[in-house]
Amino acid sequence: MTSLQTLLETIQHSGLYWVTLLFFAAYPVVTSVMWITTSLVFVLRWERREIDVAPGTSKVYLPMVTVLMPAHNEEAVIERSLAAACEIQYPRYEIIVVNDGSTDGTVAAIMPFVRSGRVRLVDKRVNEGKALAINDALPLARGEIVLTLDADAAPEPDILSHIVPHFRSARVAAVTGNPRVRNTSNFLARLQAIEFTSIISLLRRSQRVWGRIVTVSGVVAAFRRSALFDVGGFSPNMPTEDIEVTWKLQKRFYDVRYEPGAVVWMTVPLSLRAHFRQRLRWARGLMQVLHKHRDVLAHWRFRRMWPVFVESSLSILWAICFVVLTTLWIVSYAVGYPPVGASPIPNFWGMTIGTLCLLQLAVGAWVDRRYDRGIWRFFPYAIFYPLIYWALLALTTVLSLRHLFAAPRSQPVTWTTQRAGRAS
């Protein structure tokens, strides 16, 4: 037996290895059952009922709303998004577009809407990032509620009728919507359509039952403008300003909600490289938020944040286990030493995990079918989700680990938008 085989045998018969293996197997089972059950609680308790109205509050509630769309190099998609925004069915709203140092034809695409009087344009000549683009426009907004939309997001006409009623409660500072994938033209995009239905949407329903959510959606979210001023606006130095502002609001004891009826149609990356870069940024952003807000664990008053902090931390730990164990098993097979606890042929536990994953994806598609009637077409792609996506997400998480232990940089995070070939 070689020294490498001896080392592998020692590792795979250690107590730490078996604890790691147990966590690696149990985590997806426990979380899948938890997400399925709690999301169904959300559906039964809130989703099919009218939003609660506080006693003595009029149901006629039509505050002024500002639709705010920051943009950088969005020539390929912004015209369609603005056309959809202009069709929103709500009596009191305005649209502001912030061009943040675009170098393409973004401004030319916006100008017809400006000349028609339907859109106001803030034309910044320097790329300073999405967070500063929104912050700079907030003092110009006339609405007490600000709906932020990505420049590739086309909202449904009834979006404000679903979002605005939540703000009758003075504690509500933000309401995140339900982004759906529009450009489902290739395999990767269809996997993302399944993901947004069965992972992201389902998880937000679950977290709403817990009382706190990890993040609003950067694609579509509405904010009480005074609450944004109260927490100092968006943080320019964070790569995921949407996650960060969610935590800031909830640490100030504001309520953040999820509204699945607030549907927007978005454009997702079609290339693996662009998708990988996006997920790397998301992973890096979550790490920095956990680092910055790690103090929530030290204070009883933040106890309602503990579930989302712990769940996020455990997901990172599971990703580390995924990469470490997979690497260990590959090396074991390569040297002719069959790894302990792993098999190329699916065993009982592997089939259990796979079955629960498919059940979770099916529940998500069933729940969201009323908002995206065509989502069932892509359910056969669900079988590839644990095979491809788990590996991709685990890899981006591990590559971003250093940001969990380092403070965010002080400089603003600027845009790196690449839309060419993505719109369809």
SVG drawing of the C-alpha trace seen along z (x, -y; Angstrom):
<svg xmlns="http://www.w3.org/2000/svg" viewBox="-62 -66 66 68">
<polyline fill="none" stroke="black" stroke-width="0.4" points="0.0,0.0 1.4,-3.4 1.7,-6.3 -1.1,-8.1 -3.4,-5.1 -2.4,-4.9 -3.3,-8.6 -6.6,-8.1 -7.4,-5.1 -6.5,-7.1 -8.7,-10.0 -11.7,-7.9 -11.7,-6.0 -11.4,-9.0 -14.3,-10.4 -14.1,-13.8 -14.7,-12.1 -17.8,-10.3 -19.2,-13.4 -18.6,-15.3 -20.2,-12.5 -23.2,-12.5 -23.7,-16.3 -23.2,-16.1 -25.9,-13.5 -28.4,-14.9 -28.3,-18.6 -30.1,-18.4 -32.7,-16.1 -33.5,-18.2 -33.5,-21.5 -35.6,-20.1 -38.3,-18.8 -38.2,-22.2 -38.5,-24.3 -41.4,-22.2 -43.4,-22.2 -42.9,-25.8 -43.5,-27.1 -46.8,-25.3 -47.6,-27.0 -47.0,-30.3 -49.3,-29.3 -52.1,-28.3 -51.7,-31.2 -51.0,-34.2 -50.7,-33.5 -54.4,-32.7 -55.8,-35.3 -56.2,-39.0 -53.5,-41.0 -54.3,-41.9 -55.5,-45.4 -54.8,-47.0 -58.0,-47.9 -59.2,-51.4 -57.1,-51.5 -58.9,-52.3 -58.6,-49.8 -58.3,-52.6 -54.6,-53.1 -53.0,-54.7 -49.7,-56.3 -47.4,-57.8 -44.9,-55.3 -41.6,-55.9 -40.5,-53.2 -36.7,-53.4 -34.6,-51.7 -30.7,-52.0 -28.9,-51.1 -25.5,-50.6 -24.9,-49.4 -28.5,-48.1 -29.1,-49.1 -30.2,-45.5 -33.0,-45.2 -34.0,-48.6 -36.5,-49.6 -38.7,-46.5 -38.4,-47.0 -39.5,-50.6 -42.4,-49.8 -43.6,-47.3 -43.1,-49.8 -45.2,-52.4 -48.1,-49.9 -48.3,-49.4 -51.9,-49.8 -51.8,-52.1 -53.1,-55.7 -50.2,-57.4 -46.7,-56.5 -43.6,-57.9 -40.6,-56.3 -37.1,-57.4 -34.1,-55.9 -30.6,-56.4 -28.0,-56.0 -24.8,-55.2 -22.0,-55.9 -23.2,-53.8 -20.8,-53.5 -23.3,-52.0 -26.6,-53.3 -28.6,-53.1 -29.4,-56.8 -30.5,-56.8 -32.9,-53.9 -34.3,-55.8 -34.8,-59.2 -38.0,-58.4 -39.7,-57.7 -38.2,-60.9 -39.5,-63.0 -43.0,-61.5 -43.0,-62.7 -43.4,-59.1 -39.8,-58.8 -37.5,-61.1 -33.7,-60.5 -30.8,-61.0 -27.8,-60.9 -24.6,-60.1 -21.5,-60.2 -19.3,-58.1 -19.8,-54.4 -20.2,-54.4 -22.3,-51.2 -25.9,-50.2 -26.0,-51.2 -24.9,-54.8 -27.1,-55.1 -30.2,-54.3 -29.0,-56.5 -28.4,-59.4 -32.0,-59.2 -33.8,-58.7 -33.8,-62.4 -35.4,-63.1 -38.2,-60.5 -41.7,-61.8 -43.1,-58.5 -43.2,-57.4 -42.7,-53.9 -39.9,-53.2 -40.1,-50.1 -36.6,-49.3 -36.4,-47.3 -33.4,-46.0 -33.1,-47.3 -33.8,-43.8 -37.0,-43.3 -40.4,-43.7 -43.1,-44.0 -46.6,-42.6 -49.2,-45.5 -50.7,-44.5 -47.4,-44.5 -48.2,-47.5 -51.7,-46.3 -49.9,-43.3 -47.1,-45.2 -48.6,-48.5 -51.2,-47.0 -48.4,-45.5 -47.2,-49.1 -50.4,-49.8 -48.6,-48.3 -46.1,-50.9 -43.6,-48.2 -43.2,-47.1 -40.0,-48.6 -39.6,-46.3 -41.5,-43.9 -39.7,-41.7 -41.4,-40.4 -41.3,-37.2 -38.8,-37.3 -39.5,-34.8 -37.1,-33.8 -38.1,-35.2 -35.3,-34.0 -35.6,-30.3 -33.8,-29.6 -31.2,-27.1 -30.4,-24.4 -28.8,-26.7 -31.6,-29.2 -34.2,-26.5 -32.3,-25.2 -32.4,-28.8 -36.1,-28.9 -36.5,-25.8 -34.2,-27.3 -36.1,-30.5 -39.3,-28.6 -38.3,-25.7 -35.3,-27.0 -35.4,-30.8 -39.1,-31.3 -39.8,-28.4 -37.0,-29.5 -38.4,-33.1 -41.8,-31.6 -40.1,-29.5 -38.1,-32.4 -41.2,-34.6 -42.7,-32.0 -39.6,-32.2 -40.1,-35.9 -36.9,-37.1 -35.6,-36.6 -32.0,-36.5 -32.6,-39.0 -35.0,-40.9 -34.5,-40.3 -32.3,-42.8 -34.4,-42.4 -37.6,-43.6 -38.2,-45.0 -40.2,-47.9 -39.0,-50.0 -40.5,-52.6 -38.3,-55.6 -38.2,-56.8 -36.9,-53.4 -34.1,-53.5 -33.0,-56.9 -33.3,-55.6 -30.6,-52.9 -28.4,-55.1 -29.6,-53.8 -27.8,-51.1 -24.1,-50.3 -21.9,-51.1 -19.1,-48.9 -21.1,-45.7 -21.2,-43.5 -24.8,-42.4 -26.4,-45.6 -29.8,-43.8 -28.7,-41.3 -27.0,-44.0 -30.0,-46.4 -32.3,-43.6 -30.1,-42.8 -29.8,-46.5 -33.6,-47.0 -34.3,-43.9 -31.7,-44.8 -33.7,-48.0 -36.7,-45.8 -38.5,-46.6 -40.6,-43.9 -39.5,-42.6 -42.0,-40.6 -42.2,-38.4 -45.1,-38.9 -45.3,-36.1 -48.0,-37.9 -45.6,-40.8 -44.2,-39.2 -41.5,-40.5 -39.9,-38.8 -36.1,-39.0 -33.2,-38.1 -30.7,-35.5 -27.2,-34.7 -27.1,-32.2 -23.4,-31.4 -21.8,-29.3 -19.1,-31.9 -21.5,-34.7 -23.6,-32.6 -20.5,-31.5 -19.4,-35.1 -22.9,-36.1 -23.0,-33.3 -19.5,-34.1 -20.6,-37.6 -23.6,-36.4 -21.5,-34.1 -19.0,-36.8 -21.7,-39.2 -23.3,-36.8 -20.0,-36.1 -19.4,-39.8 -22.9,-40.4 -22.4,-37.5 -19.0,-39.0 -20.4,-42.5 -23.5,-41.4 -22.0,-38.6 -22.9,-40.7 -26.5,-39.5 -25.5,-36.3 -24.2,-38.2 -27.5,-40.1 -30.8,-38.7 -32.7,-41.5 -31.6,-40.2 -32.7,-36.6 -35.2,-36.6 -32.2,-36.9 -30.6,-33.8 -32.4,-31.3 -31.3,-33.0 -27.8,-33.5 -27.4,-29.9 -29.1,-28.5 -26.8,-30.6 -23.7,-29.5 -24.7,-25.9 -25.2,-26.2 -21.6,-27.4 -20.4,-24.6 -22.2,-22.1 -20.6,-23.5 -17.2,-23.1 -18.0,-19.5 -19.2,-18.9 -15.9,-20.1 -13.7,-18.4 -15.4,-15.1 -15.8,-15.1 -12.1,-15.8 -11.2,-13.1 -13.3,-10.5 -11.9,-11.4 -8.4,-10.9 -9.4,-7.6 -10.8,-6.2 -7.7,-7.4 -5.3,-5.5 -7.5,-2.4 -8.8,-2.8 -12.6,-2.7 -13.7,-5.6 -15.7,-4.9 -19.3,-6.0 -19.3,-6.9 -20.5,-4.9 -20.8,-5.7 -24.0,-3.6 -26.9,-5.5 -27.5,-4.0 -30.5,-4.3 -29.4,-7.6 -28.5,-9.1 -31.9,-8.1 -33.5,-9.7 -31.7,-12.9 -32.5,-12.9 -36.2,-12.1 -36.6,-14.9 -34.9,-17.3 -37.3,-16.4 -40.2,-16.6 -39.1,-20.1 -38.7,-21.2 -42.2,-19.8 -43.8,-21.6 -42.2,-24.8 -43.4,-24.4 -46.9,-23.5 -47.1,-26.6 -45.8,-29.0 -47.8,-27.6 -50.4,-30.4 -47.7,-33.0 -45.8,-31.2 -48.1,-28.8 -45.4,-27.4 -43.0,-26.4 -44.1,-22.7 -42.5,-22.5 -39.1,-22.7 -39.7,-20.3 -37.9,-17.4 -34.7,-19.5 -35.1,-19.2 -33.2,-15.9 -30.0,-17.8 -30.3,-20.4 -28.6,-18.4 -26.0,-17.0 -25.0,-20.4 -26.1,-23.2 -25.0,-21.8 -21.5,-21.4 -21.5,-24.9 -22.8,-26.6 -20.5,-24.6 -17.5,-25.7 -18.4,-29.4 -19.0,-29.3 -15.6,-27.8 -13.8,-30.2 -15.4,-33.1 -14.5,-31.8 -11.9,-34.4 -14.5,-37.2 -16.1,-35.5 -13.1,-36.6 -12.3,-40.0 -14.0,-43.3 -15.6,-44.7 -13.4,-47.1 -14.1,-50.8 -14.4,-51.6 -17.8,-51.4 -18.5,-48.3 -19.1,-49.3 -21.0,-47.7 -19.6,-45.1 -22.8,-44.6 -22.4,-42.4 -25.7,-42.1 -24.5,-41.2 -26.3,-38.1 -28.5,-37.7 -31.7,-39.3 -34.3,-37.1"/>
</svg>
